[in-house]
Amino acid sequence: MHVVVVGGGIYGQTLSWRLAKGGARVTQLEPLGPANALSGSGDKSRIVRALYGHGPFADTGAASLPLWEAWGRELGVTLVDLRGVLYLEHERRGPADDAFRAYVDGGLAHLARLGRAVEVLAPEEIAKRWPGIHPAGLARGAFEPGAGIGFVSRATKAFARAAVATGRVRVVAAAAERVETAGGRVVGVVSSGGERIEADHVVVAAALGGVALVEALVGARLGVVAVPHFVSYWDVPWPEGRSLTSDALPPFAELGTGLYGFPDDGENGFKVAWHEPVREATGIDPSRHHLPPSDEELERLRAAAEKRFPALRAARVRGTYQCRYDSTPDENFQIGEVPGVPGLTFVGGMSGHGFKHAPAIGDAVATTLLGGRSAVDLSTFAVRLEPRA
Ligand SMILES: Cc1cc2nc3c(=O)[nH]c(=O)nc-3n(C[C@H](O)[C@H](O)[C@H](O)COP(=O)(O)OP(=O)(O)OC[C@H]3O[C@@H](n4cnc5c(N)ncnc54)[C@H](O)[C@@H]3O)c2cc1C
C-alpha cells in the first residue's frame, strides 16, 4: 500500500513513521521541514496530561502518556518529562468558574475511571508545596503526578528521523497543491513542484494548510478557524526567581484566568501564555500571527501572571513563539475519512491541545488505514462537514 501523508508536523511524522513500521510505503510532503517555526509543532514544550473534563480526550491523553515514554526509549530520545501538572481552580466569581469546577470534577472522575493518580489540594497546601505560587482567590488545586512536559520540536524531529530510517518513507520538500480524484475516489496529489504522486490513500495532516486542501476538494467547510496565539519566555531575577525553576514548580494551568505555563528548565526561562488567545479580542489582524506580540500585549500577560507568581514582578521577556491554532468551536478534533471521498483521511482541528494525543491518535489512524483494529475509538472525532454559507 502506498500512502501520501501531507504535512510534517507532529501528526504527519507520527503517521508516516507508524504507517511505514506497519509495512506501508509512504510519500510525505512537507515544504518547510519538521517542526518549522511557522508550525504548531515548532516550539520547545507542551503540556501532556490525561486530566480532561471530556472523556474521549482523557482517554487519548492517558493512552498517549505511556507511548511517549516507550517510543522515547525505542528511539533513544527523551520525549517527555513526567514531573506532574498542577491545575489551579478559582473561587466562584460567576458562571464561568462553575464551568471550570465542572471541568475539574469531570477530569477527576475520568482519572479515577482510568486508574490514574491525582491529588486534590487546598490553597494553603499549594502555597506550602510550591512557594512561588500566591494562592489568593484559589478554591483548590489538582495535581496529576503522571502528567508533565512534552518536548514538541524534539519529538517531531525524532519521529521524522525514525520515519526516514525505516527506508519506506520518501520525503518531498514541497506543498501538496491539490488532492486528485478519479471516479469519486482519491488517487493522489499534485505537489507545488508540479509532481503528480499517485497513492492508494492520502492523509492530510497539515493543520490550516490541510483545511484549505480538503475544503477546495469537497466544496464544503470543515468549521476549523485560525486562532492566533503566542507563548512567552521570561528571565526572572533571583532570589525570587529561584521559586520558578523546574525543581521548585510543575507546569501549571490556571482555569479562570486562562493562563498556563512551565517553570524555568535551566535553559529557556519561565514560560507563560494565555490558553484563550487575546489577540483577536484586542483587534490585532490574525494574518499578522507570525509577528511577535507587542510590548503592550506582553506587559498585559506578565501583569496577569504576576498575580499568581509574584517573582514575575521584575521579569524581562527573553523570547516569544507565535503561531495559530487550527480551532473548532468546541475544541473537538476532526479525524477520519472525509465523508463522500473514499481514500482521503483528514487529521486536524487540533484546537491548541493536540500535541499530547499524537501517539494514541497517530497510531490509531495508521492502524485503521493498515486494516487493523485500533486501540482507541476515534468515532467521536469523526469529520464533520458544513455546507458553505
Ligand atoms: C503555542 C502553542 C501552544 C500549544 N500548547 C499545547 C499544549 O500545551 N499541549 C498540547 O497537547 N498541545 C498544545 N498545542 C497544540 C499542538 O502543539 C498542535 O496541535 C500540534 O503541534 C499540531 O501538529 P500538526 O502536525 O497537526 O500541525 P503542525 O505542527 O502545524 O504541522 C503542519 C505542517 O503542515 C505543513 N503544511 C501546511 N500546508 C501544507 C501543504 N499544502 N502541503 C504540505 N505540507 C503542508 C506545514 O509546513 C507544517 O509543517 C499548542 C499549540 C501552539 C501553537
The ligand as a Gaussian input file, in Angstrom:
#p B3LYP/6-31G(d) Opt

LIG

0 1
 C        1.783000      27.951000      21.015000
 C        1.019000      26.666000      21.131000
 C        0.897000      26.046000      22.371000
 C        0.291000      24.793000      22.455000
 N        0.231000      24.137000      23.664000
 C       -0.147000      22.840000      23.704000
 C       -0.032000      22.089000      24.912000
 O        0.408000      22.597000      25.941000
 N       -0.395000      20.761000      24.874000
 C       -0.836000      20.170000      23.733000
 O       -1.131000      18.976000      23.767000
 N       -0.954000      20.855000      22.579000
 C       -0.617000      22.170000      22.543000
 N       -0.697000      22.870000      21.375000
 C       -1.219000      22.207000      20.170000
 C       -0.196000      21.355000      19.444000
 O        1.104000      21.906000      19.539000
 C       -0.642000      21.249000      17.994000
 O       -1.966000      20.744000      17.979000
 C        0.253000      20.290000      17.191000
 O        1.618000      20.579000      17.324000
 C       -0.174000      20.408000      15.728000
 O        0.509000      19.432000      14.975000
 P        0.097000      19.198000      13.462000
 O        1.007000      18.159000      12.950000
 O       -1.372000      18.976000      13.372000
 O        0.323000      20.610000      12.735000
 P        1.650000      21.465000      12.504000
 O        2.683000      21.176000      13.516000
 O        1.209000      22.870000      12.348000
 O        2.203000      20.892000      11.131000
 C        1.541000      21.100000       9.907000
 C        2.597000      21.051000       8.828000
 O        1.941000      21.023000       7.560000
 C        2.726000      21.736000       6.638000
 N        1.849000      22.142000       5.535000
 C        0.911000      23.119000       5.514000
 N        0.277000      23.135000       4.327000
 C        0.813000      22.130000       3.594000
 C        0.566000      21.621000       2.285000
 N       -0.361000      22.152000       1.467000
 N        1.317000      20.576000       1.841000
 C        2.246000      20.002000       2.646000
 N        2.506000      20.430000       3.902000
 C        1.807000      21.494000       4.362000
 C        3.310000      22.897000       7.438000
 O        4.519000      23.377000       6.853000
 C        3.523000      22.270000       8.800000
 O        4.868000      21.846000       8.998000
 C       -0.185000      24.163000      21.281000
 C       -0.096000      24.815000      20.039000
 C        0.503000      26.053000      19.957000
 C        0.595000      26.714000      18.608000

